[in-house]
Amino acid sequence: MLGRLNHVALAVPDLTTAVTAYRDTLGAEVTEPQALPEHGVTVVFVNVGNTKIELLEPLGEGSPIAAFLAKSPSGGMHHLCYEVDDILAARDQLKASGARVLGDGNPRIGAHGKPVLFLHPKDFFGTLIELEQS
C-alpha cells in the first residue's frame, strides 16, 4: 500500500525564522509560503533530494498547529506523509483493519493539490500519518 516517503512535517512557531535557518544556514532550496486556510496552516517545502521537509506555521484561530505548538512551543515533528496509489482504496483497507481515519474520512486537497487523509497517531505508535495520492 505505502509508496515513498513524500515529506516529514515540522511544526514551527515562526515560519520566517525557520525558512532562514533552512535556506541561509543549511543552504537548502525552500519554496514560497503557501496559505492553506482549509487546513489552518501556512506551509513551505524544503527540497532535500530524495524527499521534502514541510514547515508548518499556524494560520487562524482554530489551527491544529497552534494546539501542537501550545504543547511544544519551540516546534517539532508533526507528521509523516506517505504516498499511496489509490487513496480511497487505502482508506477502505485501513478502516477494515481497524485504523482510524481522522475527520469525516473523505480526502481533502493538500498542499500539493492532491487528495490527502490523516490517520490517528494512537494507531501508529504516536505518529500522525498523512497519506497523499501519488
C-alpha positions in Angstrom: 0.0 0.0 0.0 2.6 2.6 1.1 4.7 4.3 -1.6 7.6 6.6 -1.0 8.0 9.0 1.9 6.7 12.3 0.5 7.7 14.5 3.4 8.4 15.0 7.0 6.4 17.8 8.5 7.7 20.1 11.2 5.5 22.5 13.2 7.3 25.8 13.7 6.4 28.9 15.8 7.8 31.3 13.2 7.9 30.3 9.5 10.2 33.2 8.5 12.8 32.2 11.1 12.6 28.5 10.1 12.9 29.4 6.4 16.0 31.5 7.2 17.6 28.6 9.1 17.0 26.1 6.3 17.8 28.4 3.4 20.6 30.5 4.7 22.2 28.3 7.4 21.7 24.9 5.8 21.8 26.1 2.2 18.5 24.3 1.2 16.1 25.2 -1.6 12.9 26.4 0.0 9.6 27.1 -1.8 7.5 30.2 -1.3 5.0 30.2 1.6 1.5 28.8 0.7 -1.5 29.6 2.9 -3.9 26.6 3.3 -6.9 28.0 5.2 -8.8 24.8 4.9 -6.0 23.1 6.9 -5.3 26.0 9.2 -1.6 26.3 8.1 0.9 28.2 6.1 3.5 25.9 4.6 6.8 25.9 2.8 8.7 22.8 1.5 12.4 22.3 1.8 13.7 20.2 -1.0 16.3 17.7 0.2 16.7 15.5 -2.9 15.0 12.2 -2.0 12.1 13.8 -0.1 10.9 17.1 1.4 10.7 18.7 4.8 7.4 20.6 5.2 7.5 23.5 7.6 4.1 24.3 9.1 3.0 27.6 10.8 -0.4 28.1 12.3 -2.9 30.0 10.2 -6.0 31.2 12.0 -7.5 30.7 15.4 -8.5 27.0 15.0 -5.2 25.8 13.6 -4.2 22.3 14.7 -0.6 23.5 14.6 -1.4 26.2 17.2 -2.6 23.4 19.5 0.6 21.4 18.8 2.8 24.4 19.5 0.9 25.1 22.7 2.3 21.7 23.9 5.7 22.1 22.2 6.4 25.9 22.0 9.7 25.5 20.1 8.2 23.2 17.5 8.9 19.7 16.4 7.9 16.8 14.2 4.2 16.9 13.4 3.6 14.1 10.9 5.0 11.8 8.2 3.4 11.8 4.8 3.5 8.7 2.6 2.3 8.3 -1.0 -0.4 5.8 -2.0 -1.6 4.9 -5.4 -5.3 5.0 -4.6 -6.2 7.0 -1.5 -9.8 5.6 -1.4 -8.7 2.0 -1.6 -6.0 2.7 1.1 -8.6 4.4 3.3 -11.0 1.4 2.9 -8.3 -1.1 3.6 -7.1 0.8 6.7 -10.6 1.2 8.1 -11.3 -2.5 7.5 -8.1 -3.2 9.5 -9.3 -1.1 12.4 -7.2 2.0 11.7 -8.9 5.4 12.4 -9.1 8.0 9.7 -9.3 11.5 11.1 -12.1 13.9 10.1 -15.1 12.6 8.2 -13.0 10.0 6.3 -13.2 11.9 3.0 -9.9 13.1 1.4 -9.2 16.8 1.2 -6.9 18.6 -1.2 -3.5 19.0 0.4 -0.6 21.4 -0.3 0.5 19.6 -3.5 -3.0 19.8 -5.0 -3.6 16.1 -4.4 -6.1 14.2 -2.1 -4.9 13.6 1.4 -6.1 11.8 4.6 -4.7 11.7 8.1 -4.6 8.6 10.3 -4.9 8.7 14.1 -1.5 8.8 15.8 -2.6 6.3 18.5 -2.9 3.6 15.8 0.7 4.3 14.6 2.9 4.4 17.7 2.3 8.1 18.5 2.9 9.3 14.9 0.4 11.2 12.9 0.4 9.8 9.4 -0.7 11.6 6.3 -1.5 9.7 3.1 -1.3 11.5 -0.2 -2.4 10.1 -3.5 0.6 9.9 -5.8 
